[in-house]
């Protein structure tokens, strides 16, 4: 038996479970609703300063997810390297997208952490941090994550190491993620952000488990 196991591939499902656990924990602990994009400073203060423990649970989940995405990026890049012709470009897309996805998610988490402290007390700083938090963790993260998931789908399709339905789902998810920055043009594009994020986390989770277990008979 020749092993095709991809080291670190289980960081894929970890990225999703940690993010979702952080969000679920924050919702359960929070005493006020999460402030949506464009929320008034008073609403931002009420959530982050009124329920700092809940916000920090979400921050922790995001940081673990960001670290997991960074590790998963290496796994996707390795898979892309086996994809034959054009593998260099695909590998570059995986690494570039993964770096952007991990860094932007970490930046968003740090902004949220800052909002639970003294910088969340003033209207101007609270509003500015909240805008930056959403931009980094929303459209920017979505585009980077979309590129990573797209590279995963193409590499899995070319190598045959992932089921075809999963690779197609990855490409559909990647399209939504790559369209996330349209939010900066129109608010109607906001749905691309959760659509690309959560579908991408599901795809990455399944792919990570499959890649971690894969064997081939020599």
C-alpha positions in Angstrom: 0.0 0.0 0.0 1.3 3.5 -0.9 0.1 6.2 1.4 -1.4 9.3 -0.1 -2.2 10.8 3.3 -1.8 14.5 3.4 -0.1 15.6 6.7 -2.1 18.2 8.6 -5.2 17.7 6.5 -7.4 17.3 9.6 -6.8 21.0 10.2 -9.5 21.4 7.6 -12.3 20.2 9.8 -10.7 21.9 12.8 -11.0 25.2 11.0 -14.7 24.8 10.7 -15.5 23.3 14.1 -13.5 26.0 15.9 -15.1 28.8 14.1 -18.7 27.5 14.5 -18.0 26.6 18.1 -16.9 30.2 18.8 -19.9 31.7 17.1 -22.3 29.3 18.9 -20.7 30.0 22.2 -20.9 33.7 21.8 -24.6 33.5 20.8 -25.3 31.4 23.9 -23.4 33.7 26.3 -24.3 37.1 24.8 -26.9 39.3 26.4 -27.5 41.4 23.3 -27.6 40.7 19.5 -24.5 40.7 17.4 -24.2 44.2 15.7 -24.6 43.9 12.0 -22.5 45.9 9.5 -23.3 49.6 9.7 -24.7 49.2 13.3 -24.8 52.3 15.5 -21.8 52.7 17.9 -24.2 52.3 20.8 -25.2 48.8 19.5 -21.5 47.9 19.0 -20.7 49.0 22.6 -23.7 47.1 24.0 -22.5 43.8 22.5 -18.7 44.0 23.0 -18.6 46.0 26.2 -21.8 44.6 27.7 -20.9 40.9 26.9 -17.1 40.9 26.7 -16.9 37.2 27.7 -19.2 36.2 24.8 -17.2 38.2 22.3 -13.9 36.7 23.6 -15.2 33.2 23.1 -15.8 34.1 19.5 -12.4 35.7 19.2 -10.8 32.5 20.5 -12.7 30.4 18.0 -11.6 32.7 15.1 -8.0 32.6 16.2 -7.9 28.8 16.3 -9.7 28.7 13.0 -7.2 31.1 11.4 -4.3 29.0 12.7 -6.0 25.8 11.3 -6.5 27.5 8.0 -2.8 28.3 7.8 -2.0 24.7 8.3 -4.6 23.5 5.9 -3.2 25.8 3.3 0.0 23.8 3.3 -2.0 20.6 2.8 -3.9 22.0 -0.1 -0.7 23.3 -1.6 0.8 19.8 -1.4 -2.2 18.4 -3.2 -2.0 21.1 -5.8 1.6 20.2 -6.4 0.5 16.7 -7.6 -2.1 18.1 -10.0 0.1 17.9 -13.1 0.2 20.6 -15.8 -0.4 24.1 -14.3 0.3 22.8 -10.8 2.7 25.7 -10.0 -0.1 28.3 -10.6 -2.6 26.3 -8.7 -0.2 25.9 -5.8 0.4 29.7 -5.8 -3.3 30.3 -5.7 -3.7 28.0 -2.8 -0.9 29.6 -0.8 -1.9 33.1 -1.6 -5.6 32.5 -0.9 -4.8 30.7 2.4 -2.4 33.4 3.6 -5.1 36.1 3.0 -7.8 34.0 4.6 -5.8 33.2 7.7 -4.4 36.7 8.1 -7.7 38.5 7.6 -9.6 36.2 10.0 -6.9 36.8 12.6 -7.0 40.5 12.0 -10.8 40.5 12.4 -10.5 38.6 15.7 -8.0 41.1 17.0 -10.3 44.0 16.2 -13.1 42.2 18.0 -10.8 41.7 21.0 -9.9 45.4 21.0 -13.6 46.3 21.0 -14.0 44.5 24.4 -11.4 46.8 25.9 -11.1 50.6 26.3 -11.1 51.3 22.5 -14.7 50.0 22.4 -15.9 52.8 24.8 -15.7 55.7 22.4 -18.1 56.1 19.5 -15.4 56.9 16.9 -13.0 54.2 17.7 -15.8 51.6 18.2 -17.3 52.4 14.8 -13.9 52.3 13.1 -12.9 49.0 14.6 -16.2 47.5 13.9 -16.0 48.5 10.2 -12.4 47.1 10.0 -13.4 43.9 11.7 -16.2 43.3 9.3 -14.1 44.2 6.2 -11.3 41.9 7.2 -13.4 39.0 8.4 -16.1 39.4 5.7 -15.3 40.4 2.1 -11.5 40.1 2.4 -11.5 36.8 4.2 -14.2 35.5 1.8 -12.0 36.3 -1.3 -8.9 34.6 0.2 -10.9 31.6 1.5 -12.6 31.3 -1.9 -9.3 31.1 -3.7 -8.1 28.4 -1.3 -11.3 26.3 -1.6 -11.2 26.8 -5.4 -7.6 25.5 -5.5 -8.7 22.6 -3.3 -11.5 21.7 -5.7 -9.4 22.0 -8.9 -6.5 20.0 -7.4 -8.9 17.3 -6.1 -10.5 17.1 -9.5 -7.3 16.9 -11.5 -5.7 14.3 -9.2 -8.8 12.3 -8.6 -8.0 12.2 -4.9 -11.4 13.8 -4.0 -14.9 12.7 -5.1 -16.1 14.7 -8.1 -19.3 15.9 -6.3 -17.1 17.4 -3.6 -14.8 19.1 -6.0 -17.8 20.6 -7.8 -19.2 21.8 -4.5 -15.8 23.3 -3.8 -15.8 25.3 -7.0 -19.4 26.6 -6.4 -18.4 27.6 -2.9 -15.2 29.3 -4.2 -17.3 31.3 -6.6 -19.4 32.7 -3.8 -16.3 33.5 -1.8 -14.5 35.3 -4.6 -17.7 37.4 -5.2 -17.7 38.5 -1.5 -15.8 41.8 -2.2 -18.8 42.9 -4.3 -20.2 43.9 -0.9 -18.0 47.0 -1.1 -20.0 48.0 -4.2 -23.5 46.9 -3.2 -25.0 45.8 0.1 -27.0 43.2 -1.8 -23.8 41.1 -2.2 -23.6 40.5 1.6 -25.1 37.0 1.2 -22.0 35.9 -0.7 -20.0 36.2 2.5 -21.8 33.6 4.7 -22.6 31.5 1.6 -19.0 31.2 0.7 -17.7 30.9 4.2 -20.0 28.2 5.6 -20.1 26.1 2.4 -16.3 26.4 2.2 -15.9 25.2 5.8 -18.1 22.2 5.1 -16.1 21.3 1.9 -12.8 21.8 3.7 -13.9 19.7 6.6 -14.9 16.8 4.4 -11.9 17.1 2.1 -9.6 17.2 5.1 -10.9 13.9 6.6 -10.7 12.2 3.2 -7.2 13.4 2.5 -6.0 12.4 6.0 -7.3 8.8 5.4 -6.5 8.2 1.7 -4.5 5.2 0.7 -3.6 3.8 -2.7 -2.7 0.2 -3.6 0.7 0.3 -5.4 
